[in-house]
Amino acid sequence: MGKIRACVTALVLALGGVWARADAALLMEEPYGEFGAFNPTGHAAIYLNHICAESPTLLRPCRAGEPGAVISRYHKIDGYDWLAIPLVPYLYAVERVEDVPKTADAALEASLRDQYRRDHLLALVPDVEKGKKVGEAPGGEWTQLVGASYDRRIYGFQIQTTAEEDEQFMNQFNDNRNVGHFNLLFHNCADFSRTLLDVYYPHSVHRNFFSDLGITTPKQVARSLTKYADQHPDLKFSTFMIPQVPGNIKRSHPIDGVLEAVVKSKKYVVPLAILNPEVAAGFVVAYLTDGRFKTPKDAAVEVIPGEPTTLTGAPSSAGAEEMRRPLPAPAITPAPLAPQK
């Protein structure tokens, strides 16, 4: 068994014990691909280790041994606003830990995604019905639902929840209308994560009108949650990192905020400085004053947030961080890949 598979197995086996608490974790996911280079704000999702997905649109309490689900807002997937996917498929597009590949290329990634789609998501993402590709997997953003760890590195920011709060969360999202209204500026995936976290910790996450121009970004959600935890030392808070699966798939890009992306990119800041140096200087000041937030360098590598688990493993082919110290842990026809955040 490959090292990464062994790590995943160890983490999920750690879930077999009785957990002392429930947890929710913000997943701050790095951008990738051409769109990710153009818009490096990344993706945000919420992982819940005591709430599982009866279906992508119906939440229920987890049964013994189930590691929970990841829920996020998506764009143009059968008209829904949010969808929930079990954790292991969300990360690796397989149902069993022992089926996680040691390495992956684009063909394997697409094949695993399409097989999971055929087994579980046909109601949401049916086969192509017309044209030369009848019976094949469609294009579109459904590929974001499964196999996230093949494309990008993911940082987690974990907070404690209670059974009562989890029940309130499930009732709220099961009862409300689930109708898509994605908007990149005001109703994006980070806005949705902010709303979810507000169920557990009201007013813990805020927009940044100064350095993000009022647009909610994954990095700002992580920054707000970290600041909230610093201000509430009684809150059990921890961080973790899920590495990108080794292989020849291009490595994901560092995640940025709005003004941070402008300030750090010569293709944006240099023309802006020439055309309007005052505005450029204002952007730099705004970023330096209220926009800096570094990813947690000491975040332990894991797959699922919950009980401490010792991890060993190897860095990715692109030099990703090695597996580190223990962390609180929980654990075909290629489809065209849609542009990602």
C-alpha positions as CSV (number, residue, x, y, z in Angstrom):
1,M,0.0,0.0,0.0
2,G,1.3,3.4,-1.0
3,K,2.4,5.9,1.7
4,I,-0.4,8.3,1.1
5,R,-2.9,5.5,1.1
6,A,-1.5,4.3,4.5
7,C,-1.8,7.8,5.9
8,V,-5.5,8.0,4.8
9,T,-6.2,4.6,6.2
10,A,-4.6,5.4,9.6
11,L,-6.6,8.6,9.8
12,V,-10.0,7.0,9.0
13,L,-9.3,4.1,11.4
14,A,-8.8,6.8,14.1
15,L,-12.4,7.6,13.6
16,G,-13.5,4.3,14.9
17,G,-13.2,5.5,18.5
18,V,-15.8,7.5,20.3
19,W,-15.3,11.2,19.6
20,A,-15.5,13.6,22.6
21,R,-16.8,16.4,20.5
22,A,-18.2,17.3,17.1
23,D,-16.3,19.7,14.9
24,A,-16.8,22.0,11.9
25,A,-13.8,23.0,9.7
26,L,-13.5,25.7,7.1
27,L,-11.7,24.2,4.0
28,M,-9.6,26.9,2.4
29,E,-8.7,25.4,-1.0
30,E,-6.0,26.7,-3.3
31,P,-6.8,27.8,-6.8
32,Y,-5.6,25.8,-9.8
33,G,-5.6,25.8,-13.6
34,E,-5.7,28.8,-15.9
35,F,-8.7,30.4,-14.1
36,G,-7.0,29.9,-10.8
37,A,-3.9,31.8,-12.0
38,F,-6.2,34.6,-13.2
39,N,-8.4,34.6,-10.1
40,P,-6.3,33.3,-7.2
41,T,-8.9,33.6,-4.5
42,G,-9.5,29.8,-4.4
43,H,-12.5,27.9,-3.1
44,A,-14.2,27.6,0.3
45,A,-16.2,24.7,1.8
46,I,-17.3,23.5,5.2
47,Y,-16.4,20.0,6.5
48,L,-18.7,18.6,9.3
49,N,-17.5,15.5,11.0
50,H,-20.8,14.6,12.7
51,I,-23.1,15.5,9.8
52,C,-23.4,13.2,6.8
53,A,-25.0,13.3,3.4
54,E,-28.0,11.0,3.0
55,S,-28.0,12.5,-0.5
56,P,-26.2,15.5,-1.9
57,T,-29.3,17.6,-0.9
58,L,-30.3,15.9,2.4
59,L,-28.2,16.0,5.6
60,R,-28.5,13.5,8.5
61,P,-26.5,12.6,11.7
62,C,-23.5,10.4,11.0
63,R,-23.6,6.8,11.9
64,A,-20.7,5.1,13.8
65,G,-17.5,5.1,11.7
66,E,-18.7,7.6,9.1
67,P,-16.3,10.6,8.8
68,G,-18.8,13.3,7.8
69,A,-19.5,15.4,4.7
70,V,-18.3,18.5,2.9
71,I,-20.9,21.1,2.0
72,S,-20.4,24.1,-0.3
73,R,-22.1,26.4,-2.7
74,Y,-21.8,25.6,-6.4
75,H,-22.6,27.2,-9.7
76,K,-24.9,25.7,-12.3
77,I,-25.2,22.1,-10.9
78,D,-28.8,21.1,-11.5
79,G,-30.1,24.4,-10.1
80,Y,-29.1,23.8,-6.5
81,D,-27.4,26.3,-4.3
82,W,-25.5,23.8,-2.1
83,L,-24.5,20.2,-2.3
84,A,-23.0,17.8,0.3
85,I,-20.6,15.0,-0.5
86,P,-19.1,12.4,1.8
87,L,-15.6,13.3,2.8
88,V,-13.5,10.6,1.2
89,P,-15.2,11.0,-2.2
90,Y,-15.0,14.7,-2.0
91,L,-11.2,14.5,-1.5
92,Y,-10.4,11.4,-3.7
93,A,-13.4,10.5,-5.9
94,V,-13.5,7.0,-4.3
95,E,-15.7,5.5,-1.6
96,R,-13.2,3.4,0.2
97,V,-9.9,4.6,1.7
98,E,-8.1,1.5,0.4
99,D,-9.0,2.6,-3.1
100,V,-7.2,6.0,-2.9
101,P,-4.4,5.9,-5.5
102,K,-0.8,6.5,-4.5
103,T,-0.3,8.9,-7.4
104,A,-2.6,10.3,-10.1
105,D,-2.6,11.8,-13.5
106,A,-5.3,13.7,-15.3
107,A,-6.7,10.6,-17.0
108,L,-7.1,8.7,-13.7
109,E,-8.6,11.7,-12.0
110,A,-11.2,12.1,-14.7
111,S,-11.9,8.3,-14.7
112,L,-12.5,8.2,-11.0
113,R,-14.7,11.2,-11.0
114,D,-16.8,9.9,-13.8
115,Q,-17.2,6.5,-12.1
116,Y,-18.4,8.2,-8.9
117,R,-20.7,10.3,-11.0
118,R,-22.2,7.2,-12.6
119,D,-22.6,5.4,-9.3
120,H,-24.0,8.3,-7.2
121,L,-24.6,11.6,-9.1
122,L,-26.5,10.7,-12.2
123,A,-29.7,12.4,-11.0
124,L,-27.7,15.6,-10.7
125,V,-25.2,15.1,-13.6
126,P,-26.7,12.9,-16.3
127,D,-24.9,11.6,-19.3
128,V,-24.8,13.7,-22.5
129,E,-28.0,13.0,-24.4
130,K,-27.2,14.6,-27.8
131,G,-24.4,15.0,-30.3
132,K,-21.3,13.0,-30.8
133,K,-20.7,12.4,-27.0
134,V,-24.0,10.7,-26.2
135,G,-23.7,8.6,-23.1
136,E,-20.5,10.3,-22.0
137,A,-19.8,12.5,-19.0
138,P,-20.9,16.1,-19.5
139,G,-18.7,19.1,-19.0
140,G,-19.4,21.7,-16.4
141,E,-18.6,22.5,-12.8
142,W,-19.8,19.2,-11.4
143,T,-16.1,18.1,-11.3
144,Q,-15.7,20.3,-8.2
145,L,-17.9,17.9,-6.2
146,V,-15.4,15.0,-6.1
147,G,-11.6,14.5,-6.2
148,A,-10.6,17.9,-4.8
149,S,-7.2,16.7,-3.5
150,Y,-6.0,15.7,-7.0
151,D,-6.1,19.4,-8.1
152,R,-5.2,21.4,-5.0
153,R,-3.8,21.7,-1.6
154,I,-6.4,22.4,1.2
155,Y,-6.0,24.1,4.5
156,G,-8.4,23.4,7.3
157,F,-9.5,25.7,10.2
158,Q,-11.3,23.6,12.8
159,I,-13.7,24.7,15.5
160,Q,-15.7,22.8,18.1
161,T,-19.5,22.3,17.8
162,T,-22.2,20.6,19.8
163,A,-24.8,18.1,19.0
164,E,-27.5,20.7,19.5
165,E,-25.8,23.0,17.1
166,D,-25.4,20.3,14.5
167,E,-29.1,19.5,14.8
168,Q,-30.0,23.1,14.3
169,F,-27.7,23.2,11.3
170,M,-29.3,20.2,9.7
171,N,-32.8,21.4,10.3
172,Q,-32.0,24.8,8.9
173,F,-30.5,23.5,5.7
174,N,-32.8,20.6,5.1
175,D,-35.9,22.8,5.6
176,N,-34.8,25.8,3.6
177,R,-35.2,26.1,-0.2
178,N,-32.1,24.9,-2.0
179,V,-32.2,27.0,-5.1
180,G,-29.0,28.3,-6.8
181,H,-28.2,32.0,-6.8
182,F,-24.5,31.9,-7.1
183,N,-22.9,35.3,-7.6
184,L,-19.1,35.8,-7.7
185,L,-19.2,39.1,-5.9
186,F,-21.9,38.7,-3.3
187,H,-23.1,35.1,-3.1
188,N,-20.0,33.0,-3.8
189,C,-18.7,29.9,-2.0
190,A,-16.9,32.0,0.7
191,D,-20.2,33.9,1.4
192,F,-21.9,30.5,1.9
193,S,-19.1,29.3,4.2
194,R,-19.5,32.5,6.2
195,T,-23.3,31.8,6.5
196,L,-22.7,28.3,7.7
197,L,-20.2,29.3,10.3
198,D,-22.6,31.9,11.5
199,V,-25.0,29.1,12.5
200,Y,-22.4,27.9,15.0
201,Y,-20.6,31.1,16.0
202,P,-22.7,34.2,15.1
203,H,-20.7,37.2,13.8
204,S,-17.4,35.2,13.8
205,V,-16.7,35.9,10.1
206,H,-16.9,39.3,8.4
207,R,-16.3,40.8,5.0
208,N,-13.2,43.0,4.6
209,F,-14.3,46.2,2.8
210,F,-10.8,47.6,3.0
211,S,-8.5,44.9,1.5
212,D,-11.0,42.8,-0.3
213,L,-13.3,45.6,-1.5
214,G,-16.3,44.0,0.3
215,I,-15.9,40.7,-1.6
216,T,-15.9,37.7,0.7
217,T,-12.9,35.5,-0.1
218,P,-11.8,32.1,1.4
219,K,-8.7,33.7,2.8
220,Q,-10.8,36.4,4.6
221,V,-13.1,33.7,6.1
222,A,-10.0,31.9,7.4
223,R,-8.5,35.2,8.7
224,S,-11.8,36.1,10.5
225,L,-12.2,32.7,12.0
226,T,-8.6,32.6,13.3
227,K,-9.0,36.1,14.7
228,Y,-12.2,35.1,16.4
229,A,-10.5,32.1,17.9
230,D,-7.7,34.3,19.2
231,Q,-10.2,36.5,20.9
232,H,-12.0,33.5,22.5
233,P,-9.2,31.3,24.1
234,D,-11.8,28.9,25.4
235,L,-12.7,27.9,21.9
236,K,-11.0,24.8,20.8
237,F,-9.4,25.7,17.5
238,S,-6.8,23.9,15.3
239,T,-5.5,23.9,11.8
240,F,-4.5,21.2,9.4
241,M,-3.4,20.8,5.8
242,I,-4.5,18.2,3.2
243,P,-1.8,17.8,0.6
244,Q,-2.4,17.6,-3.2
245,V,-2.1,14.0,-4.3
246,P,1.4,13.3,-5.9
247,G,1.5,12.9,-9.6
248,N,2.0,14.9,-12.8
249,I,-1.2,17.0,-12.4
250,K,-0.1,20.6,-12.1
251,R,0.3,21.9,-8.6
252,S,-2.2,24.4,-7.3
253,H,-1.4,28.1,-6.8
254,P,-1.0,30.0,-3.5
255,I,-4.3,31.5,-2.4
256,D,-4.7,35.3,-2.3
257,G,-7.2,38.0,-1.3
258,V,-8.5,40.6,-3.7
259,L,-6.0,43.4,-3.3
260,E,-3.3,40.9,-2.4
261,A,-3.6,39.4,-5.9
262,V,-3.3,42.8,-7.4
263,V,-0.3,43.9,-5.3
264,K,1.6,40.7,-5.7
265,S,1.1,40.4,-9.5
266,K,3.3,42.5,-11.8
267,K,0.8,42.2,-14.6
268,Y,-1.7,44.1,-12.5
269,V,0.2,46.4,-10.2
270,V,2.7,47.7,-12.8
271,P,0.2,49.0,-15.3
272,L,-2.0,50.3,-12.5
273,A,1.0,52.2,-11.0
274,I,1.7,53.8,-14.4
275,L,-1.9,54.8,-15.1
276,N,-2.8,55.8,-11.6
277,P,0.0,55.7,-9.0
278,E,-2.2,57.1,-6.2
279,V,-4.6,54.2,-6.5
280,A,-1.8,51.7,-6.7
281,A,-0.2,53.1,-3.6
282,G,-3.6,53.0,-1.9
283,F,-4.0,49.3,-2.7
284,V,-0.5,48.6,-1.3
285,V,-1.3,50.4,1.9
286,A,-4.7,48.6,2.3
287,Y,-3.1,45.3,1.8
288,L,-0.2,45.9,4.2
289,T,-2.5,47.4,6.8
290,D,-5.4,45.0,6.8
291,G,-4.9,42.3,4.2
292,R,-2.1,40.1,5.2
293,F,-2.8,36.5,6.4
294,K,-0.3,33.7,6.0
295,T,-1.3,30.1,5.7
296,P,-0.5,28.1,8.8
297,K,3.1,26.8,8.4
298,D,2.8,24.5,11.4
299,A,-0.5,22.9,10.2
300,A,-0.2,19.2,10.5
301,V,-0.9,17.0,7.4
302,E,-4.1,15.0,7.6
303,V,-7.2,14.0,5.8
304,I,-10.0,14.3,8.3
305,P,-10.3,16.7,11.4
306,G,-10.7,14.9,15.1
307,E,-8.4,12.7,17.2
308,P,-4.6,13.1,17.2
309,T,-3.0,10.7,14.7
310,T,0.7,10.2,13.9
311,L,1.3,10.6,10.2
312,T,4.2,9.6,8.0
313,G,4.6,10.0,4.4
314,A,6.4,11.5,1.5
315,P,6.4,15.0,-0.2
316,S,4.5,15.3,-3.4
317,S,6.4,15.3,-6.7
318,A,6.3,19.1,-6.8
319,G,8.0,19.4,-3.4
320,A,4.9,19.8,-1.2
321,E,5.4,19.7,2.6
322,E,6.3,16.4,4.2
323,M,3.8,14.7,6.5
324,R,4.3,16.3,9.9
325,R,3.3,16.1,13.6
326,P,0.0,14.8,14.9
327,L,-3.1,16.9,14.4
328,P,-6.6,16.7,15.9
329,A,-8.3,14.5,13.2
330,P,-12.0,13.5,12.3
331,A,-10.6,11.5,8.2
332,I,-14.5,5.6,-18.0
333,T,-14.8,8.5,-20.1
334,P,-12.8,11.4,-19.0
335,A,-15.0,14.4,-18.3
336,P,-13.9,17.8,-19.5
337,L,-12.7,19.9,-16.6
338,A,-14.5,23.1,-16.1
339,P,-12.5,26.3,-15.3
340,Q,-11.9,26.4,-11.5
341,K,-11.5,29.1,-8.9
